[in-house]
Amino acid sequence: MKKTIKKWYYRLGFPNTWDDSFDKLLDSAALAPCSIAEYDNTTADKQKNLLMYLYFCEELSAKYRELGIPAPVLSDTLSDVLIWAKVYFDINGELGLSEVNWLHRHFSMRLFRLGRLQFCMACGELEIHIPSGEAMTQEKCCESLILAKAFFAKHFPDFEYDRFTCHSWLLDETLLRFVSEDSNISKFMKMFELKSREESDDALKYVFRFDATRENLSRFTPESRLAKKLYDHIQNGGKLYCVLGEIKV
């Protein structure tokens, strides 16, 4: 079991600066094999979460092979494990994984990363999610939509949907005050028909750090033009939103 965990730690490209801490954690861990369906996602042990979700990569890999899903899609989808492990490390200064309820979508074969974007099967729709990382250009986003249509038609032909949806801070029209018209955010927003919105400070989590809130924002130093604009907006009592948008298929 521990050999499998270590295999996926290296395969997913965890930072080599973590190697010593990881080896100590793995050597001292008391683990028992189980399936992703049997695992208790409510555990308070975030270090165990990390080790077990690395272990579950093997189970997921086998399911991908059964469906004939290409290995690069597996690697791209599982890159979220590393993304969220880094988020945990940045906040807590140690190895761990806390967003396991989110990652359960990946491991239960509901969510796949196809190009720049992630797509999650829901009732009659494909939900779009935007992982952190490379620039989110309109070209890459449009390419992902094309990849998604082909992917789900081939591997999940019984799944019916009539729209792509996205519920995100990136669709908040408030942001248009802070970015240029030809920015990636502006172009991404224009891809969608905006439907509804609710107040949300989610933008702070993704622009600053995942533990950033309106109340503790003064602890953070803005490191980009957008961050500075958002910082001033919040300090002046401004509101932010999460917005639901859709693209008809």
C-alpha positions as CSV (number, residue, x, y, z in Angstrom):
1,M,0.0,0.0,0.0
2,K,2.7,2.5,0.9
3,K,4.6,1.6,-2.2
4,T,1.5,2.6,-4.2
5,I,1.2,5.9,-2.3
6,K,4.8,6.8,-3.0
7,K,4.4,5.9,-6.7
8,W,1.6,8.4,-7.1
9,Y,3.4,11.0,-5.0
10,Y,6.2,11.0,-7.6
11,R,3.9,10.6,-10.6
12,L,1.9,13.6,-9.7
13,G,5.0,15.7,-9.3
14,F,5.0,16.8,-5.7
15,P,7.8,19.3,-4.9
16,N,11.0,17.6,-4.0
17,T,11.4,20.0,-1.1
18,W,8.6,18.0,0.5
19,D,10.3,14.6,0.1
20,D,11.8,14.2,3.6
21,S,8.5,15.3,5.3
22,F,6.5,13.0,3.1
23,D,8.8,10.0,3.7
24,K,8.6,10.5,7.5
25,L,4.8,10.9,7.3
26,L,4.4,7.7,5.2
27,D,6.8,5.7,7.3
28,S,4.9,6.5,10.5
29,A,1.4,6.2,9.1
30,A,-0.9,3.4,10.2
31,L,-3.1,2.7,7.1
32,A,-5.5,0.1,6.1
33,P,-6.5,-0.6,2.4
34,C,-10.0,0.5,1.4
35,S,-11.8,1.8,-1.6
36,I,-12.7,5.4,-2.2
37,A,-16.4,4.5,-1.6
38,E,-15.5,3.2,1.8
39,Y,-13.3,6.0,3.0
40,D,-14.6,8.4,5.7
41,N,-14.2,11.9,4.1
42,T,-15.2,13.5,7.4
43,T,-12.0,12.5,9.2
44,A,-10.1,15.3,10.9
45,D,-6.8,13.7,9.9
46,K,-5.7,15.8,6.9
47,Q,-2.4,14.0,6.6
48,K,-4.2,10.7,6.3
49,N,-6.4,12.3,3.6
50,L,-3.4,13.0,1.6
51,L,-1.9,9.5,1.8
52,M,-5.2,7.8,1.2
53,Y,-6.1,9.9,-1.8
54,L,-2.7,9.2,-3.3
55,Y,-3.5,5.5,-2.7
56,F,-6.9,5.9,-4.4
57,C,-5.2,7.1,-7.6
58,E,-4.4,3.5,-8.4
59,E,-8.0,2.5,-8.2
60,L,-9.0,5.4,-10.4
61,S,-6.3,4.6,-12.9
62,A,-7.8,1.1,-13.3
63,K,-11.3,2.6,-13.9
64,Y,-9.9,4.9,-16.6
65,R,-8.3,1.9,-18.3
66,E,-11.5,0.0,-18.3
67,L,-13.3,2.8,-20.1
68,G,-10.4,3.4,-22.4
69,I,-9.9,7.0,-21.2
70,P,-6.4,8.2,-22.2
71,A,-3.7,8.4,-19.6
72,P,-3.1,12.2,-20.1
73,V,-6.7,12.9,-19.0
74,L,-6.0,10.9,-15.8
75,S,-2.9,12.9,-15.1
76,D,-4.6,16.2,-15.9
77,T,-7.6,15.4,-13.7
78,L,-5.4,14.2,-10.8
79,S,-3.3,17.3,-10.9
80,D,-6.0,18.8,-8.6
81,V,-4.7,16.6,-5.8
82,L,-1.3,18.4,-6.0
83,I,-3.1,21.8,-6.3
84,W,-5.1,21.3,-3.1
85,A,-2.1,19.8,-1.3
86,K,-0.2,23.0,-2.1
87,V,-3.1,25.1,-0.8
88,Y,-3.1,23.2,2.4
89,F,0.7,23.5,2.8
90,D,0.6,27.3,2.1
91,I,-1.9,27.8,4.9
92,N,-0.7,25.3,7.4
93,G,3.0,24.8,6.7
94,E,2.7,21.0,6.7
95,L,1.5,18.2,4.4
96,G,-2.2,17.5,4.3
97,L,-5.3,17.6,2.2
98,S,-8.6,19.1,3.3
99,E,-10.7,19.5,0.2
100,V,-11.6,15.8,-0.1
101,N,-15.3,16.4,-0.6
102,W,-14.4,18.3,-3.7
103,L,-11.9,15.7,-4.9
104,H,-14.4,13.0,-4.4
105,R,-16.0,14.1,-7.6
106,H,-12.8,13.3,-9.5
107,F,-12.4,9.9,-7.8
108,S,-16.0,8.9,-8.4
109,M,-15.7,9.5,-12.1
110,R,-17.9,12.5,-12.2
111,L,-15.3,15.2,-12.9
112,F,-12.6,15.3,-15.6
113,R,-10.1,17.9,-16.6
114,L,-10.0,18.3,-20.4
115,G,-7.5,20.9,-21.4
116,R,-7.7,24.1,-19.4
117,L,-11.1,23.4,-17.8
118,Q,-12.7,20.8,-15.6
119,F,-16.1,19.4,-16.4
120,C,-18.5,17.7,-13.9
121,M,-21.5,15.7,-14.9
122,A,-24.7,17.0,-13.2
123,C,-28.4,16.6,-14.0
124,G,-28.8,17.6,-17.6
125,E,-25.7,19.8,-17.7
126,L,-21.9,19.9,-17.6
127,E,-20.6,22.1,-14.8
128,I,-17.4,24.0,-15.7
129,H,-14.8,24.5,-13.1
130,I,-11.5,26.4,-13.4
131,P,-8.5,24.9,-11.7
132,S,-5.6,27.3,-10.8
133,G,-2.5,27.3,-12.9
134,E,-1.8,28.4,-16.5
135,A,-3.4,31.5,-18.1
136,M,-7.1,31.0,-18.9
137,T,-7.2,32.3,-22.4
138,Q,-10.3,32.3,-24.5
139,E,-8.7,30.0,-27.0
140,K,-7.9,27.4,-24.4
141,C,-11.3,27.6,-22.9
142,C,-13.0,27.2,-26.3
143,E,-10.7,24.3,-27.0
144,S,-11.8,22.7,-23.7
145,L,-15.5,22.9,-24.6
146,I,-14.7,21.1,-27.9
147,L,-12.7,18.4,-26.1
148,A,-15.6,18.0,-23.5
149,K,-18.2,17.4,-26.2
150,A,-16.1,14.7,-27.9
151,F,-15.0,13.1,-24.6
152,F,-18.5,12.7,-23.1
153,A,-20.0,11.5,-26.4
154,K,-17.3,8.8,-26.6
155,H,-16.9,7.7,-23.0
156,F,-20.3,8.5,-21.5
157,P,-22.7,8.2,-24.4
158,D,-25.8,7.8,-22.2
159,F,-25.1,11.1,-20.4
160,E,-27.5,13.7,-21.7
161,Y,-27.0,17.4,-21.3
162,D,-28.1,20.5,-23.1
163,R,-25.9,23.2,-21.5
164,F,-22.6,24.0,-19.9
165,T,-22.9,25.9,-16.7
166,C,-20.4,27.8,-14.5
167,H,-21.0,29.1,-11.0
168,S,-18.0,31.3,-10.2
169,W,-16.6,34.5,-8.9
170,L,-15.0,34.9,-12.4
171,L,-18.4,35.7,-13.8
172,D,-19.0,38.6,-11.4
173,E,-19.5,41.7,-13.5
174,T,-18.0,43.7,-10.7
175,L,-14.6,42.5,-11.9
176,L,-15.1,44.4,-15.2
177,R,-14.3,47.6,-13.2
178,F,-10.9,46.2,-12.4
179,V,-9.7,44.5,-15.6
180,S,-9.4,45.6,-19.3
181,E,-11.9,44.7,-21.9
182,D,-9.4,42.4,-23.6
183,S,-8.4,40.5,-20.4
184,N,-8.9,36.8,-20.0
185,I,-11.6,37.4,-17.4
186,S,-13.6,39.7,-19.6
187,K,-13.4,37.3,-22.5
188,F,-14.4,34.3,-20.3
189,M,-17.4,36.2,-19.0
190,K,-18.6,37.0,-22.5
191,M,-18.8,33.3,-23.3
192,F,-21.7,32.9,-20.9
193,E,-25.3,34.1,-20.6
194,L,-25.4,35.3,-17.0
195,K,-28.4,34.0,-15.1
196,S,-28.3,34.8,-11.3
197,R,-25.9,35.9,-8.6
198,E,-25.5,35.9,-4.9
199,E,-23.1,37.8,-2.6
200,S,-19.9,35.9,-2.1
201,D,-16.3,36.7,-1.3
202,D,-14.9,33.6,-3.1
203,A,-12.7,35.9,-5.2
204,L,-10.6,36.6,-2.2
205,K,-9.8,32.9,-1.8
206,Y,-8.4,32.6,-5.3
207,V,-6.8,36.0,-5.7
208,F,-5.1,36.1,-2.3
209,R,-5.1,32.8,-0.4
210,F,-7.7,30.2,0.4
211,D,-8.1,31.3,4.0
212,A,-8.5,35.0,3.0
213,T,-11.7,36.7,4.2
214,R,-13.1,40.1,4.3
215,E,-12.3,40.3,8.0
216,N,-8.6,39.2,7.7
217,L,-7.7,40.7,4.3
218,S,-5.4,43.3,5.9
219,R,-3.0,40.4,6.6
220,F,-2.4,39.9,2.9
221,T,-0.3,42.0,0.5
222,P,-1.8,42.5,-3.0
223,E,0.6,41.1,-5.5
224,S,-1.2,41.9,-8.8
225,R,-3.2,44.8,-10.3
226,L,-6.4,42.8,-9.8
227,A,-5.5,42.0,-6.2
228,K,-4.9,45.6,-5.4
229,K,-8.2,46.6,-7.0
230,L,-10.1,43.9,-5.0
231,Y,-8.3,44.9,-1.8
232,D,-9.3,48.5,-2.2
233,H,-12.9,47.5,-3.2
234,I,-13.3,45.4,0.0
235,Q,-11.6,48.0,2.3
236,N,-14.2,50.5,1.0
237,G,-17.1,48.1,1.8
238,G,-17.7,46.9,-1.7
239,K,-19.6,43.7,-2.5
240,L,-18.6,40.8,-4.6
241,Y,-20.6,38.0,-6.1
242,C,-20.7,34.4,-7.4
243,V,-22.6,34.3,-10.6
244,L,-24.3,31.4,-12.5
245,G,-23.7,31.5,-16.3
246,E,-24.6,29.0,-19.0
247,I,-23.7,28.1,-22.5
248,K,-26.4,26.3,-24.5
249,V,-25.2,23.3,-26.4
